[in-house]
Amino acid sequence: MTQADYLPVAIFALVAMIFPFLAFFATRFFRPQKPEPQKPRPTSAARSRRGRPASSSHSSTTYSPLIFVVFDSVSIFVLLWALVLPGLDLVAKVYMILFISILFGVLLHALKKEETVNI
């Protein structure tokens, strides 16, 4: 391969390195000039009935990321696995079925614990 073959990769890498900085500095042009005053922060008196802070009793902050990881893993691994499925041996197929079973179990556990699913 010649250096000209790597030119699109180099351009993509350059754009990928510069874009976060451009996005960061572009926010200066779109944000409001006079920000709103800060709201008062909750004090230690803001507790739930059980004596814990109100935010720790809400389960959606705990299980929603778990559901995200399950769907993210499935979308990456299962789609790639499906592309090479005919060429795999039996051991690889068994491992993938085991992997899918574990993810399905995690999903069922998270959905059982989740009061409302906010996806």
N, C-alpha and C positions, 0 to 999 in steps of 0.2 A: 504494500500500500504506500502511496505517496503522501506527501504533506498536504496536497490539495484535497485528498479524501477526508482529512481530519478538519478541514475548515468549518463545515457545519457544526461539528462538535465543539470547536473552539468558540464559535460565535454563540452557541447555546450556553456554554459555560460562562462566558463573559456577561451575557444578559442575565443569567441566573445569579451572578455575584453582584451585579449593579442594581437589579430591580428592588431588593429590600431597602437599599439606601434611598433610592428615588421615591419609593412609597412612603418611607419615614419622613422625608423632607417635604413631600407633597401635601402631607396633612397640615402643614402650617398654612397653606393657602385655603383650605376648606373648613378649618375649625372656626368656631365663633370667636370674635375678638374679645368679648367680655364673657368669660366663663361664669356660670352660675355659682352662687356661694355654696360652700360645702354644707351638706346636711349634717346635723348633729349625729355623732356615732352612738350606737346603743351602749348603755351602761351595764354594769354587772347585774342590775336589778331586772334586766330583760331576760327572764328565765322562763322556761316552760313549767308546766305543772309538776313535772318529775324532778325539778331542780337542776336540770341540765340546760345549757344554752339552747335557745330556740332553734338555731341552725343545725345542731347535731342530731335533732330528733327527726329531721326530714330525710327519708331514705332515698329519694330520687337522686340526690347528689352522690350517693354511694353506688347505686346499681345502674344508673344510666351509662357511666363510662364502661362498666362491665359488658353491657349489651353492645356498646359501640365496638369494643375489642373483639367480641364474638363475630359480629358481622364483618368487621375489617379483616379478620383472619380468614374467614370463609371466602370473602371476595378475592383475596390474594391467592391463597393456597389451593382452593378447590377449583378455581377457574384454570390455573396453571396445570393442576393435576388432570383436569378433564382433557386438556390438549394432548397430553402424552399417555393417556389411559391405555390405548391398545398396545403400546410397547412395554408396559410394566409387567413385572412378574407377580406372582401371588403374594409374596411377602410385602411388597410395596402397597398392594391393594388393601391388604389386611391392616397395615399401619395407617393408611389414610382413612379407612372406615373407623378405626379406633380413635383417630384424631377428630373426625366429625362427630363421633359419639360423645366424646368429652366436651366438645364445644356445644353440642345440643343439650347436654346435662347442665352446663353452666348457664345457658340461655334459659332453660326451664327454671332453674333456681332463682335467677335474677328476676324473671317475670313473676314468679310466685311471691317474692319478697317485695316487689315493686307495687305500690298502691295504684299509682297512675303512671302509665307509660308515656313519657314525653319525648318522643323520637322525632 
